[in-house]
Amino acid sequence: MSDGCKTPLPLFPVPRYFRAMSTHPFDNIRNFSIVAHIDHGKSTLADRLIQHTGTVALRDMSEQMLDSMDIEKERGITIKAQTVRLDYKAEDGKDYILNLMDTPGHVDFAYEVSRSLAACEGSLLVVDASQGVEAQTLANVYHALDAGHEIVPVLNKIDLPAAEPERIKEQIEEVIGLDASDAVPISAKTGIGIDLVLEAIVKRLPPPKGDETAPLKALLVDSWYDPYLGVVVLVRIIDGVLKKGSDITMMGTKARYSVDKIGVFKPKMVDVERLGPGEVGFITAQIKQVADTRVGDTITDTRKPTAQAMAGFKPAQPVVFCGLFPVDAADFEDLRSAMGKLRLNDASFSYEMETSAALGFGFRCGFLGLLHLEIIQERLEREFNLDLIATAPSVIYKLALRDGEHLEMHNPADMPDVMKIQEIEEPWIKATILTPDEYLGSILKLCQERRGNQIDLNYVGKRAMVVYELPLNEVVFDFYDRLKSISKGYASFDYTLTDYKPGDLVKMSILVNDEPVDALSIMVHRTRAEGRGRAMCEKLKDLIPQHLFKIPIQAALGGKIIARETISALRKDVTAKCYGGDVTRKRKLLDKQKEGKKRMRQFGKVEIPQEAFIAALKMDS
């Protein structure tokens, strides 16, 4: 028995993750992101890099490998930041670890992009060799330069007949001020020049810096909800080491957790034992709410915390608000649970309950921008099979009341009495529009119509770059659609919120049969109210079907009617079966009908079809 106690313990086989991962010196790590305008080929280049390094077997490859949602694949946009770890043996014979961050390209997700860039040391700037530098290209390059990145220009789509690599190189030098003489020419679709990109990453991008012995400091790059693992958190280690079983604290939200699982994406999840400085990976820690893991937060060791959190952390601020209501009132509970599930997945989405006289029970939701609104709406309809009505998108107005109180107003229906208000402030944006020359006149006219102030107009190669100050509530409606249709899709648009300015704003109500329809009430500038009101009444006249009584449609500012249309009544021939008799019998029937119509007008309900709401809100005066 005593001998049995002395026998050595059996040697277990070394776990797979020990073999997969040993601590690397920093020199052979490269963290980089791909920045580009929408549709210039970020996700396609990421696919080719994954394929070229043999990270994924050919049979498992698919288009837009890193985009996990159906909606991302269909629309060809990236919504969530994704990462993948590539193992690459370079020409110099060394093995390198390349951590690629695929970032969203759209302006609504600018903050998430800035956090993903903060996790990298360098960027590949992808420019379409046939289209050249666009608005978003500029915005994202400036983000990358602010983050202190080394930038390698890459010219994509050189296989297209319309490609002009030399001209685009000049354009990059002129517009951005980057040396593009050694820009890498590639075609991500056909795979030309991918090996050159990999070599450029290894040779031209700097390795990360960090101190392994310092207290743990990690940047929270992104987080999402997984039904099996809970919240998965994407991290980039700055200093220290993150191990399995470590107790961690989120410095922004003060939430504490114990780490269950550590790993890296290849793009499938691969477990590792630890992550050291400069490495990018994921952790799970039985976190239930994505709201606890805010993008940009600093993660540190609970027992030995770092002295200072990383700069740049800010909670997501909704910019655009709109009401979402179920078409069928019985779907309300389903909508509530669907929103709860989406909130698990997307912390920047916020909602609260609201009721409307016309639409019943629903929710007031906050979004990062118009694309974000579209995506959430589409996901609710697709993933949860719901039919929804969205009210007019509105922005946050700041109200100063006469008694010295200050309010924030999300919904025009909540506006207090006009006599109590001293001034209304509205948000303004700084918009950068890049457009071919021939569409410049129409775009300037559009911006003028929307109360814009021109700040700058100059030429970038053969394209005009216009900088305007615009009120956000004029942009939120259909500005983007109008811009695209005026310029046949060539103009690109990028904006940043600047500040709040007082404006002469009024609330316009729409009355149908003398009853206000709160879903259609909007805030407009006094000078545009009349035109907008008239157009709205005309539109509704076409959209609301005839009833058995006359229906007046009015647009009103407070008690003043500024526009009116009338839907005539459906006539029913009451004298059709009146055979014989004199004219007085017919007269009696017609008078009776008249009386009945009066009563119906008083008590009758006007059915407004759902399409009418949506179409009325999309209109432009």
Secondary structure, DSSP 8 states (H G I E B T S, - for coil): -HHHHHS--------HHHHH-----GGGEEEEEEE--TTSSHHHHHHHHHHHTTSS-GGG--TTTT--SHHHHHHT---S-EEEEEEEE-TTS-EEEEEEEE---SGGGHHHHHHHHHT-SEEEEEEETTT---HHHHHHHHHHHHTT-EEEEEEE-TTSTT--HHHHHHHHHHHT----TT-EE-BTTTTBTHHHHHHHHHHHS------TTS--EEEEEEEEEETTTEEEEEEEEEES-EETT-EEEETTT--EEE--EEEEESSSEEE-SEE-TT-EEEEE-----GGGS-TT-EEEESSS--SS--TT-------EEEEEEESSGGGHHHHHHHHHHHHHH-TT-EEEEEEETTTEEEEEEEESSHHHHHHHHHHHHHHS---EEE---EE-EEEEETTS-EEEES-GGG---GGGEEEEEEEEEEEEEEEEGGGHHHHHHHHHHTT-EEEEEEEETTEEEEEEEEEHHHHTTTHHHHHHHHTTT--EEEEEEEEEEEE-EEEEEEEETTEE-GGG-EEEEHHHHHHHHHHHHHHHHHHS---SS-EEEEEEETTEEEEEEEE------TTTT--SS-HHHHHHHHHHHHHHHHHHHHH------HHHHHHHHH---
